[in-house]
Amino acid sequence: AVKELAGMAGMEVPAPDPVQARRAEQRASLIDVTEAAQQFFVTSLASPGGAPAREYLQRRGFSAQVMAEFGFGWAPDERQALPKALSQFPEDTLEGAGMRASNERGERYDRFRGRVMLPIQDARGRVIAFGGRILDKRDGVAKYLNSPDTDLFDKGRTLYNLHRAAPAARQS
């Protein structure tokens, strides 16, 4: 359709840039990972293991409707939960999406463990990263943890919940 419209306007459509096409494909793959992780976290919150997180959220005044609307989830307190749940994705892709990390010995582990999870979405509403809050205070462990910068997520350029504001802004 674009080529036909360009031809009618007497314009030429530039040839696709293979480097940009490859980057777009990699980004799409990472979005597949973050979207699948979001589903896993939501399912985990609803599971028996998510009961402490649900109780915490209810004590904080979050209704089931709000939890569903904002996509609250639960990251089990396990080092290897994500590769088991998201076995369709290679380890490097999980790490590239910011879901996994490795220590100085090269051992890989889930970045988010024992945390209430909130998805961070781009302007189109696609999950690109996460923020997590730990339930029980532990020495040397951050209370809040965000995804690291990735090919999808730039902390300095991403505005949380922008996708909710954009439709309202377009209507006015």
SULTA-V685070 format. One line per field, one symbol per residue. ss: DSSP state (@ for helix, = for strand, . for the rest). Layout:
# SULTA-V685070
ss=???
This chain:
# SULTA-V685070
ss=.@@@@@@@.........@@@@@@@@@@@@@@@@@@@@@@@@@@@@@.@@@@@@@@@@@@....@@@@@@@..===.....@@@@@.....@@@@@@...===.....===....=======.....========.........===...............@@@@@@@@@@.
